[in-house]
Amino acid sequence: MKLLKLKIENEKGFRSLQKGFEINFHTLGDTEAMGQFRPFCFAGLNGSGKSNVLEALANIFYHLEVCVAKYLPESIKDPKNFKRNECTPDAFTLEYLIGQHNRKGYVVALFDKVTITKEEGKEPKMFIQPFPFGSTEKNEVSLVPPKLRDSAAEGKVYLPAHIIGYSSGENEILSLPFIKSRLIHLDEYKQATRDNYDRFDEPENSLIYIDNNMSQAVLLACLLFESKKTLAPLRDIDNTGILGLKSFRMNIHLHDFVFEDEKTKKQTTIPILKLIEQHQLGNLKKCATSWFVDHKTKTLWLDFYVNNATKLAFKEHFNSSLECFQFFRLLYELNNHFVDEETKEDVYRSKGVYTDGKLPVGSPRQDVFHFLDFYITKELKKTGEIKDLLLRSFSDGEHQFIHTMGICLLLKDKRSLLLLDEPETHFNPSWRAKFVKILNDSISSGNKGEHPNGSFNVHLLKDVLLTSHSPFIISDCMPDNVILFEKDDNGITTAKKVSELHNAFNTYGTSVELILDRLFNYRQSIGDLSFSEFEKIDFSNLDSSEKVEEEKDKLRKLGESIEKDMVLARLNRISIDNNNA
């Protein structure tokens, strides 16, 4: 998919984005750029509204997913928990291009232009325009499922297959629609268990949030399924040096769902894993080196010593790395099985910032599933030594790196939107400089050129939006894809492409000093504390060579910088002038 435009139109706006705020992404006239890797990088000072755009998009797609869903659990059908005519933001226009799996191939000429509009207090509407998108005539597509709910609404096929959210910090507003989606997934599975379905494959809702727990599932699926070539960014010793997966253990507690009859109040229990016991869980046992059930603690233990045979077994019993990840994702989401209805309602109805802590965290005994003894074979950069290390011993930066690159590998041929909020926070400068290139390498690794429906370019299938303060990342993005957020004295937020600014310049390949100057109004290459040493110099009082030398001596404690060279040059000129005098 390729985003075109988002406009906020409700009276109160959204967070710091006022009514009338508009952000433009790709242009219809530049389809060539759409076929290249060009992530959108949101730049600007803290509080300028960058993250609010990611949050608005996550909320909008959450709302649309619930509107079109074939199956909805009873909890979300309560009007207090979800209303089709109320969204946050409550009025907007969203435009994007998207291809369909039933077309001959993924090329812009076979894409549809999707326009979604919502007025305050009314249900959203979806309109479709075929290529070349110039016609004023739009065909409306229903966002309402049939009464029998034997299928999703027609509009479901025009939504992205996956919306991925990731924040390196605690951005609760971005995570909120994803948390709501997890609870919907849980109740969807729970009711399917109660209604005695034959099996359950994956949730209908497309939102996936990558947190620390989910990143373990991402890494495991990648290391089991991907080739050395596609894993090259992870294997690079200058990146993580991860060579492979050594072994891991899975701990699965055999808990029960408890159901209560509304009339008789009689309680019945059904094993939580009933719907997946024969299929997915059975396949997992076939892949394990060994497994056993501790009947006393009602715990299933599965041990995996990973070699080529292990990988072949996973590839035989799970069709792809994404299918394997979706299974682990489901197990993780079942960890919320003990969350009570009152807490769920509190989360569903939440529209604000204070969501942290609303979902209780279960104890290890309450969990349905977790990994243990997750060992990774790694080449150490400093010594070149190869060691087996526990995944939890990796640094925050390494985990962050794995999150982002792994999900790109999993979604390489899927119609996806990636919303990455400051994904480089824990990176060292070297990784920040490499980040965009490695993103490109990870996504491009799926560009095999052929697909059952014809050839395709993976870059046409997804858009990547990221917020960042790093000039290294901005330097690897085109000026049409770097969007500067600014807030004026009246609190009005604007978002303009750098190529459209009055002082437009080419960000791609530009030095970090120039980017800091042009976009962040920071004209130093060193920190303020060390820079204050220069400001202490009273040049007007340097009337002798001795005084000049004293100031030079003070500067010797400072490292090399352009600022230091300029001050020394000025001191040298004063010294020469004093001698000539």
C-alpha positions as CSV (number, residue, x, y, z in Angstrom):
1,M,0.0,0.0,0.0
2,K,1.0,3.6,-0.5
3,L,-0.3,6.5,1.6
4,L,-1.4,9.6,-0.2
5,K,-3.0,12.0,2.3
6,L,-4.4,12.3,5.9
7,K,-6.5,15.3,6.9
8,I,-7.9,15.8,10.4
9,E,-11.4,17.4,10.2
10,N,-13.2,17.1,13.5
11,E,-13.7,20.3,15.5
12,K,-11.5,19.4,18.4
13,G,-8.7,18.0,16.2
14,F,-6.6,15.1,17.5
15,R,-4.1,15.5,20.3
16,S,-1.8,18.4,19.1
17,L,-3.1,18.2,15.5
18,Q,-5.8,20.9,15.0
19,K,-8.8,20.8,12.7
20,G,-7.6,21.2,9.1
21,F,-4.2,19.6,9.8
22,E,-3.1,17.9,6.6
23,I,-0.1,15.7,5.7
24,N,0.7,14.6,2.2
25,F,2.7,11.5,1.5
26,H,3.2,10.0,-2.1
27,T,2.0,11.9,-5.1
28,L,0.1,10.1,-7.9
29,G,2.4,11.7,-10.5
30,D,5.5,9.9,-9.1
31,T,4.8,6.2,-9.3
32,E,8.4,5.5,-10.0
33,A,9.3,6.6,-6.5
34,M,6.6,4.3,-5.0
35,G,8.5,1.3,-6.4
36,Q,11.6,2.3,-4.5
37,F,12.5,2.0,-0.8
38,R,11.6,5.5,0.5
39,P,10.4,5.5,4.1
40,F,8.8,8.7,5.4
41,C,10.8,10.3,8.2
42,F,9.0,12.7,10.5
43,A,11.4,15.3,11.9
44,G,10.9,18.2,14.3
45,L,11.3,19.3,17.9
46,N,9.7,17.5,20.8
47,G,6.0,18.2,21.1
48,S,5.6,19.2,17.4
49,G,3.1,16.4,16.7
50,K,5.1,13.8,14.9
51,S,3.9,10.8,16.9
52,N,0.3,12.1,16.8
53,V,0.1,11.2,13.0
54,L,1.2,7.6,13.8
55,E,-1.4,7.5,16.6
56,A,-4.2,8.9,14.4
57,L,-3.5,6.2,11.7
58,A,-3.4,3.4,14.2
59,N,-6.7,4.6,15.7
60,I,-8.3,5.0,12.3
61,F,-7.3,1.5,11.1
62,Y,-8.4,-0.1,14.4
63,H,-11.8,1.5,13.9
64,L,-12.1,0.3,10.3
65,E,-11.0,-3.2,11.2
66,V,-13.8,-3.5,13.8
67,C,-16.3,-2.0,11.4
68,V,-15.7,-4.5,8.7
69,A,-15.1,-7.6,10.9
70,K,-16.9,-10.8,10.0
71,Y,-16.7,-12.0,13.6
72,L,-16.9,-9.7,16.7
73,P,-16.8,-11.0,20.3
74,E,-19.8,-10.0,22.4
75,S,-17.7,-7.7,24.6
76,I,-17.0,-5.3,21.7
77,K,-20.5,-5.3,20.4
78,D,-21.6,-3.4,23.6
79,P,-22.2,0.2,22.3
80,K,-20.3,1.5,25.4
81,N,-17.2,-0.3,24.2
82,F,-17.4,0.5,20.4
83,K,-19.6,2.7,18.3
84,R,-19.4,2.6,14.5
85,N,-20.1,6.3,14.4
86,E,-17.4,7.4,16.9
87,C,-13.7,7.3,16.2
88,T,-10.6,9.1,17.5
89,P,-10.1,11.3,15.5
90,D,-13.9,11.6,14.8
91,A,-13.7,13.3,11.4
92,F,-11.0,12.7,8.8
93,T,-10.1,12.0,5.2
94,L,-7.6,9.3,4.4
95,E,-6.3,8.4,1.0
96,Y,-4.0,5.6,-0.2
97,L,-3.3,3.1,-3.0
98,I,-3.5,-0.6,-2.5
99,G,-3.2,-3.7,-4.7
100,Q,-5.3,-6.9,-4.5
101,H,-4.1,-10.5,-4.3
102,N,-6.6,-11.6,-7.0
103,R,-5.1,-9.3,-9.6
104,K,-2.4,-10.5,-12.1
105,G,0.4,-8.6,-10.3
106,Y,1.4,-5.9,-8.0
107,V,1.9,-2.9,-10.2
108,V,0.4,0.6,-9.7
109,A,-1.7,0.2,-12.9
110,L,-3.6,-2.6,-11.1
111,F,-4.0,-0.7,-7.8
112,D,-7.0,1.0,-6.5
113,K,-7.2,4.4,-5.0
114,V,-9.0,4.2,-1.6
115,T,-10.6,7.2,0.0
116,I,-12.0,6.9,3.4
117,T,-14.0,9.8,4.8
118,K,-15.7,10.2,8.2
119,E,-17.9,13.1,9.4
120,E,-18.3,13.8,13.1
121,G,-20.9,11.5,14.7
122,K,-21.3,9.5,11.5
123,E,-20.0,6.1,10.2
124,P,-17.0,6.1,8.0
125,K,-17.4,5.6,4.2
126,M,-15.0,4.0,1.7
127,F,-14.7,4.9,-2.0
128,I,-12.7,3.2,-4.7
129,Q,-11.2,4.6,-7.9
130,P,-9.4,2.4,-10.4
131,F,-6.2,3.4,-12.2
132,P,-5.4,6.1,-13.5
133,F,-7.3,7.6,-10.5
134,G,-8.1,10.8,-12.3
135,S,-11.9,10.2,-12.6
136,T,-14.1,12.2,-10.2
137,E,-16.5,9.3,-10.1
138,K,-15.9,7.1,-7.0
139,N,-17.5,3.8,-6.3
140,E,-18.6,3.3,-2.7
141,V,-17.6,0.1,-1.0
142,S,-19.6,-1.2,2.0
143,L,-17.9,-1.2,5.5
144,V,-20.9,-3.2,6.9
145,P,-20.7,-7.0,7.1
146,P,-23.7,-9.0,5.8
147,K,-26.4,-9.6,8.4
148,L,-25.6,-13.3,8.6
149,R,-21.9,-12.4,9.1
150,D,-20.8,-15.2,6.9
151,S,-18.1,-12.9,5.5
152,A,-16.4,-9.7,6.3
153,A,-17.6,-6.4,4.8
154,E,-16.6,-5.8,1.2
155,G,-14.2,-3.0,2.4
156,K,-12.0,-5.5,4.2
157,V,-10.1,-6.4,1.1
158,Y,-9.1,-2.8,0.6
159,L,-7.5,-2.5,4.0
160,P,-3.8,-3.4,4.7
161,A,-3.2,-7.0,5.6
162,H,-1.1,-5.9,8.6
163,I,-0.7,-2.7,10.6
164,I,2.5,-2.9,12.7
165,G,3.1,-0.6,15.6
166,Y,6.4,-0.2,17.4
167,S,7.7,2.4,19.9
168,S,11.1,2.4,21.6
169,G,9.6,4.3,24.5
170,E,6.4,4.2,26.4
171,N,4.1,5.8,23.8
172,E,0.8,4.6,25.4
173,I,-1.4,6.4,22.9
174,L,0.2,4.5,19.9
175,S,-0.1,1.2,21.7
176,L,-3.7,1.7,22.8
177,P,-5.5,0.5,19.6
178,F,-3.1,-2.4,19.5
179,I,-3.9,-3.4,23.1
180,K,-7.7,-3.2,22.3
181,S,-7.0,-5.4,19.3
182,R,-5.3,-8.0,21.5
183,L,-8.3,-8.2,23.8
184,I,-10.6,-8.6,20.7
185,H,-8.3,-11.4,19.5
186,L,-8.5,-13.1,23.0
187,D,-12.3,-12.9,23.1
188,E,-12.6,-14.0,19.5
189,Y,-10.6,-17.1,20.4
190,K,-12.5,-17.6,23.7
191,Q,-15.9,-17.5,22.1
192,A,-14.8,-19.8,19.3
193,T,-13.7,-22.3,22.1
194,R,-17.1,-21.9,23.8
195,D,-18.9,-22.5,20.6
196,N,-16.9,-25.6,19.8
197,Y,-15.2,-24.5,16.6
198,D,-13.0,-27.2,14.9
199,R,-9.9,-25.0,14.9
200,F,-8.6,-21.5,15.1
201,D,-5.8,-20.1,12.7
202,E,-5.3,-16.5,13.4
203,P,-7.2,-13.4,14.5
204,E,-9.2,-11.4,11.9
205,N,-8.0,-8.0,13.1
206,S,-4.8,-6.9,11.4
207,L,-3.1,-4.8,14.1
208,I,0.1,-6.2,15.6
209,Y,2.2,-4.4,18.3
210,I,5.8,-5.5,18.6
211,D,6.8,-5.3,22.3
212,N,9.6,-7.1,24.1
213,N,7.7,-10.4,24.4
214,M,6.5,-10.3,20.8
215,S,10.0,-9.6,19.5
216,Q,11.1,-13.0,20.8
217,A,8.5,-14.6,18.6
218,V,9.7,-12.4,15.6
219,L,13.3,-13.4,16.1
220,L,12.5,-17.1,16.5
221,A,10.4,-17.3,13.4
222,C,13.1,-15.5,11.4
223,L,16.0,-17.7,12.6
224,L,14.0,-20.9,11.9
225,F,12.8,-20.0,8.4
226,E,14.9,-17.3,6.8
227,S,18.1,-18.1,4.8
228,K,21.6,-16.9,5.4
229,K,21.2,-14.4,2.6
230,T,18.0,-12.8,4.1
231,L,19.5,-12.9,7.6
232,A,22.7,-11.1,6.5
233,P,21.8,-7.8,8.2
234,L,21.5,-9.6,11.5
235,R,24.6,-11.8,11.0
236,D,26.9,-8.9,10.2
237,I,29.3,-8.7,13.1
238,D,29.1,-4.9,13.0
239,N,25.4,-5.2,13.6
240,T,24.4,-7.9,16.0
241,G,26.7,-10.8,15.0
242,I,23.9,-13.2,15.4
243,L,24.9,-16.5,13.7
244,G,21.9,-18.6,14.5
245,L,19.6,-20.2,17.1
246,K,21.2,-22.7,19.4
247,S,18.3,-23.9,21.5
248,F,15.1,-22.8,23.3
249,R,12.5,-24.2,25.6
250,M,8.7,-23.4,25.6
251,N,6.7,-23.5,28.8
252,I,2.9,-23.9,28.2
253,H,0.5,-24.0,31.1
254,L,-2.6,-26.0,30.5
255,H,-5.1,-23.6,31.9
256,D,-8.9,-23.6,31.4
257,F,-11.4,-21.0,30.3
258,V,-14.3,-20.6,32.8
259,F,-17.7,-20.0,31.4
260,E,-20.8,-19.1,33.4
261,D,-24.4,-19.7,32.2
262,E,-26.2,-16.4,32.5
263,K,-29.5,-18.1,33.6
264,T,-28.3,-20.9,35.9
265,K,-25.0,-19.3,36.9
266,K,-23.5,-22.8,36.6
267,Q,-19.8,-22.7,35.6
268,T,-18.1,-25.0,33.1
269,T,-14.5,-25.2,32.2
270,I,-12.9,-25.9,28.7
271,P,-9.1,-26.2,28.1
272,I,-7.7,-23.0,26.7
273,L,-5.7,-24.8,24.1
274,K,-8.6,-27.0,22.9
275,L,-8.9,-25.3,19.4
276,I,-5.1,-25.5,18.7
277,E,-4.3,-28.8,20.4
278,Q,-4.6,-31.1,17.4
279,H,-3.3,-28.7,14.7
280,Q,-0.8,-26.0,15.6
281,L,0.2,-27.5,19.0
282,G,0.4,-31.0,17.5
283,N,2.7,-29.7,14.8
284,L,4.9,-27.9,17.4
285,K,5.4,-31.2,19.2
286,K,6.5,-32.8,16.0
287,C,9.2,-30.2,15.6
288,A,10.4,-30.5,19.2
289,T,13.6,-32.4,20.1
290,S,11.7,-33.7,23.2
291,W,8.5,-32.8,25.2
292,F,6.7,-33.9,28.3
293,V,3.7,-33.0,30.4
294,D,4.0,-32.4,34.1
295,H,0.5,-33.5,35.2
296,K,1.1,-32.2,38.7
297,T,1.6,-28.6,37.6
298,K,-0.4,-29.0,34.4
299,T,2.6,-27.8,32.3
300,L,3.7,-28.8,28.9
301,W,7.5,-28.5,28.3
302,L,8.9,-28.5,24.8
303,D,12.7,-28.5,24.2
304,F,14.2,-27.6,20.9
305,Y,17.9,-28.2,20.0
306,V,18.1,-26.4,16.7
307,N,19.8,-27.9,13.7
308,N,18.9,-28.3,10.0
309,A,16.5,-31.1,10.8
310,T,14.7,-28.8,13.3
311,K,14.4,-26.1,10.7
312,L,13.1,-28.6,8.1
313,A,10.5,-29.8,10.5
314,F,9.2,-26.3,11.1
315,K,9.1,-25.6,7.4
316,E,7.1,-28.8,6.9
317,H,4.5,-28.1,9.6
318,F,4.3,-24.3,9.2
319,N,4.0,-22.8,5.8
320,S,6.0,-19.7,6.4
321,S,7.8,-17.7,9.0
322,L,4.8,-15.4,9.3
323,E,2.4,-18.4,10.0
324,C,4.8,-19.6,12.7
325,F,4.9,-16.1,14.2
326,Q,1.1,-15.8,14.1
327,F,0.9,-19.0,16.2
328,F,3.4,-17.7,18.8
329,R,1.5,-14.3,18.7
330,L,-1.7,-16.2,19.5
331,L,-0.1,-18.0,22.5
332,Y,1.2,-14.7,23.8
333,E,-2.2,-13.1,23.6
334,L,-3.8,-16.0,25.5
335,N,-1.6,-14.8,28.4
336,N,-4.4,-12.2,29.0
337,H,-6.9,-15.0,29.7
338,F,-7.4,-14.0,33.3
339,V,-8.3,-10.3,32.5
340,D,-11.8,-9.6,33.8
341,E,-14.6,-8.1,31.9
342,E,-14.5,-4.8,33.8
343,T,-10.9,-4.3,33.0
344,K,-11.5,-5.0,29.3
345,E,-14.3,-2.5,29.2
346,D,-12.1,0.1,30.8
347,V,-9.5,-0.4,28.0
348,Y,-12.1,-0.5,25.2
349,R,-13.6,2.8,26.4
350,S,-10.3,4.5,26.9
351,K,-9.4,7.4,24.5
352,G,-6.7,9.1,26.5
353,V,-3.1,8.9,27.5
354,Y,-3.4,7.1,30.8
355,T,-3.6,3.5,29.7
356,D,-0.5,2.1,31.3
357,G,-1.4,-0.3,34.0
358,K,-4.9,-0.9,32.9
359,L,-4.0,-4.4,31.8
360,P,-2.7,-6.5,34.7
361,V,0.5,-8.4,34.1
362,G,0.2,-12.1,34.9
363,S,2.6,-14.1,37.0
364,P,4.6,-16.9,35.4
365,R,2.1,-19.4,36.7
366,Q,-0.8,-17.4,35.3
367,D,0.7,-17.2,31.8
368,V,-0.3,-19.7,29.2
369,F,3.0,-19.4,27.4
370,H,6.5,-18.1,27.6
371,F,10.0,-18.9,26.3
372,L,12.8,-20.2,28.5
373,D,16.6,-20.7,28.0
374,F,16.5,-18.9,24.6
375,Y,20.1,-19.3,23.4
376,I,21.5,-17.4,20.4
377,T,24.9,-18.2,18.8
378,K,26.7,-14.9,18.4
379,E,30.1,-13.8,17.2
380,L,31.5,-11.2,19.5
381,K,32.8,-8.1,17.8
382,K,35.8,-7.3,20.0
383,T,37.3,-10.8,20.1
384,G,35.7,-12.6,17.2
385,E,34.8,-15.4,19.8
386,I,31.7,-17.4,19.0
387,K,29.5,-17.9,22.1
388,D,26.0,-19.1,22.9
389,L,24.2,-16.3,24.8
390,L,20.8,-16.0,26.4
391,L,18.6,-13.6,24.4
392,R,17.8,-11.7,27.6
393,S,21.5,-10.8,27.9
394,F,21.3,-8.7,24.7
395,S,21.4,-5.0,25.0
396,D,18.4,-2.7,24.6
397,G,19.8,-1.6,21.2
398,E,20.2,-5.2,20.0
399,H,16.6,-6.0,21.0
400,Q,15.5,-2.8,19.2
401,F,17.4,-3.8,16.1
402,I,15.9,-7.3,16.1
403,H,12.4,-5.9,16.5
404,T,12.5,-3.8,13.4
405,M,14.6,-5.9,11.1
406,G,12.7,-9.1,12.0
407,I,9.2,-7.8,11.3
408,C,10.4,-6.5,7.9
409,L,11.6,-10.0,7.0
410,L,8.3,-11.6,8.1
411,L,6.2,-9.2,6.1
412,K,8.3,-9.0,3.0
413,D,5.4,-10.0,0.6
414,K,2.5,-8.6,2.6
415,R,0.5,-5.4,2.1
416,S,1.6,-3.6,5.3
417,L,1.9,-0.3,7.0
418,L,4.7,0.0,9.6
419,L,4.4,2.7,12.2
420,L,7.8,3.1,14.0
421,D,8.0,5.7,16.7
422,E,11.7,6.6,17.3
423,P,12.9,3.1,16.5
424,E,16.6,4.1,16.9
425,T,16.5,5.5,20.4
426,H,18.9,2.8,21.9
427,F,21.2,2.6,18.8
428,N,24.8,3.8,18.9
429,P,25.8,6.3,16.2
430,S,27.0,3.6,13.9
431,W,23.7,1.7,13.9
432,R,21.8,5.0,13.4
433,A,23.9,5.7,10.3
434,K,23.1,2.1,9.0
435,F,19.5,1.9,10.1
436,V,17.7,3.0,6.9
437,K,20.0,0.9,4.7
438,I,19.4,-2.2,6.8
439,L,15.7,-1.6,6.7
440,N,16.0,-1.5,2.9
441,D,18.1,-4.7,2.9
442,S,15.6,-6.5,5.1
443,I,12.5,-5.6,3.0
444,S,14.3,-6.1,-0.3
445,S,15.3,-9.6,0.6
446,G,11.7,-10.6,-0.1
447,N,11.8,-9.1,-3.6
448,K,12.1,-12.4,-5.5
449,G,10.3,-11.0,-8.5
450,E,7.8,-13.8,-8.9
451,H,4.6,-14.6,-7.0
452,P,1.7,-17.0,-7.7
453,N,-0.2,-14.0,-8.9
454,G,2.6,-12.6,-11.0
455,S,5.7,-10.6,-10.5
456,F,5.8,-7.9,-7.9
457,N,8.0,-5.3,-6.3
458,V,7.8,-5.6,-2.5
459,H,8.3,-1.9,-2.0
460,L,4.9,-1.3,-3.6
461,L,3.2,-3.5,-1.0
462,K,4.2,-1.5,2.1
463,D,4.8,2.0,3.5
464,V,7.1,2.7,6.4
465,L,6.5,5.8,8.6
466,L,9.0,6.6,11.3
467,T,9.6,9.5,13.7
468,S,13.2,10.4,14.5
469,H,15.5,13.1,15.9
470,S,18.6,11.5,14.4
471,P,20.3,13.5,11.6
472,F,21.9,10.2,10.4
473,I,18.5,8.7,9.6
474,I,17.3,11.9,8.0
475,S,20.4,12.0,5.9
476,D,19.4,8.6,4.3
477,C,15.9,9.8,3.3
478,M,14.9,11.8,0.2
479,P,13.7,15.4,0.7
480,D,10.3,14.4,-0.6
481,N,10.1,11.9,2.2
482,V,11.4,13.9,5.1
483,I,8.5,15.8,6.7
484,L,9.2,18.7,9.0
485,F,6.7,19.2,11.8
486,E,6.6,22.7,13.3
487,K,4.2,24.5,15.8
488,D,3.7,28.2,15.6
489,D,3.1,30.7,18.4
490,N,-0.6,30.0,18.2
491,G,-0.1,26.2,18.6
492,I,-0.9,25.5,14.9
493,T,1.0,22.4,13.7
494,T,2.2,22.1,10.1
495,A,3.8,19.2,8.3
496,K,5.7,20.0,5.2
497,K,8.1,18.1,3.0
498,V,11.6,19.4,3.2
499,S,11.5,19.7,-0.6
500,E,8.6,22.2,-0.2
501,L,10.1,24.5,2.4
502,H,11.1,28.0,1.6
503,N,14.7,27.0,2.4
504,A,14.4,23.6,0.7
505,F,17.5,21.5,0.5
506,N,18.5,17.9,-0.4
507,T,18.5,15.9,2.8
508,Y,19.8,12.7,1.1
509,G,23.5,12.4,1.8
510,T,23.7,15.8,3.5
511,S,26.0,16.2,6.5
512,V,24.5,15.8,9.9
513,E,25.7,19.3,10.8
514,L,23.7,20.9,8.0
515,I,20.6,18.9,8.9
516,L,20.9,20.0,12.6
517,D,21.2,23.6,11.4
518,R,18.4,23.6,8.8
519,L,15.8,21.4,10.6
520,F,16.5,21.8,14.3
521,N,18.1,25.2,14.5
522,Y,21.2,23.8,16.2
523,R,24.4,25.3,14.9
524,Q,27.0,23.5,17.0
525,S,28.7,20.3,16.5
526,I,29.5,19.9,20.2
527,G,27.4,19.9,23.4
528,D,26.3,23.0,25.2
529,L,28.4,22.4,28.4
530,S,31.7,22.2,26.4
531,F,30.6,25.1,24.2
532,S,30.2,27.2,27.2
533,E,34.0,27.1,27.6
534,F,34.3,29.2,24.5
535,E,31.7,31.7,25.7
536,K,33.7,32.4,28.9
537,I,36.5,33.9,26.8
538,D,36.5,37.7,27.0
539,F,38.1,38.6,23.7
540,S,38.0,42.3,24.4
541,N,40.4,41.9,27.4
542,L,43.1,39.9,25.6
543,D,45.6,42.7,25.3
544,S,48.8,40.7,25.7
545,S,50.2,37.5,24.2
546,E,50.4,36.0,27.7
547,K,46.7,36.3,28.2
548,V,46.1,34.7,24.8
549,E,48.3,31.8,25.7
550,E,46.4,31.4,29.0
551,E,43.2,31.0,27.1
552,K,44.8,28.5,24.7
553,D,46.0,26.4,27.7
554,K,42.4,26.2,29.0
555,L,41.2,24.9,25.6
556,R,43.6,22.0,25.6
557,K,41.1,20.0,27.8
558,L,38.6,20.1,24.9
559,G,38.7,17.6,22.0
560,E,38.9,18.5,18.4
561,S,36.0,20.3,16.8
562,I,35.2,23.0,14.2
563,E,34.3,25.4,17.0
564,K,37.6,24.9,18.7
565,D,39.5,25.5,15.5
566,M,37.6,28.7,14.9
567,V,38.3,30.0,18.4
568,L,42.0,29.1,18.2
569,A,42.2,30.9,14.8
570,R,40.7,34.0,16.4
571,L,43.1,33.8,19.3
572,N,46.0,33.5,16.9
573,R,45.0,36.6,15.0
574,I,44.8,38.5,18.3
575,S,48.3,37.2,19.2
576,I,49.7,38.4,15.9
577,D,48.0,41.8,16.2
578,N,49.5,42.2,19.7
579,N,53.0,41.4,18.5
580,N,52.7,43.8,15.6
581,A,51.6,46.5,17.9
